[in-house]
Amino acid sequence: MAQQTFTLSSEFIELHNLLKIMSVAASGGEAKNMVANGYVKVDGQMETRKTRKLYAGALVEVFGEEIRVLAAD
């Protein structure tokens, strides 16, 4: 499983934006579809809320990739 990290620049990031920024999805619409169709897990639980706020420590899993959200420096 490929692992990546994302460092927050603010308090949180919305799930669909993270997928787009990390190039897991080619567009915001594709990211929203991935979430709505149940392809994304957050902290081990299937997540269907496109605008789920992700804070430091969150672990996102999608299509064999893991993205760990880190706190801003």
GIZI-V982834 format. One record per backbone hydrogen bond with DSSP energy under -1.0 kcal/mol. CO is the residue of the C=O (numbers start at 1). NH is the residue of the N-H. If there is no record, write none. Layout:
# GIZI-V982834
CO,NH
CO,NH
This chain:
# GIZI-V982834
2,66
4,68
6,70
13,54
14,18
15,19
16,20
17,21
18,22
19,24
19,25
20,23
27,31
28,32
29,33
30,34
31,35
32,36
33,37
34,39
35,38
40,47
41,61
42,45
45,42
49,52
50,16
52,15
54,13
55,58
58,69
59,43
60,67
61,41
62,65
64,2
65,62
66,4
67,60
68,6
69,57
70,8
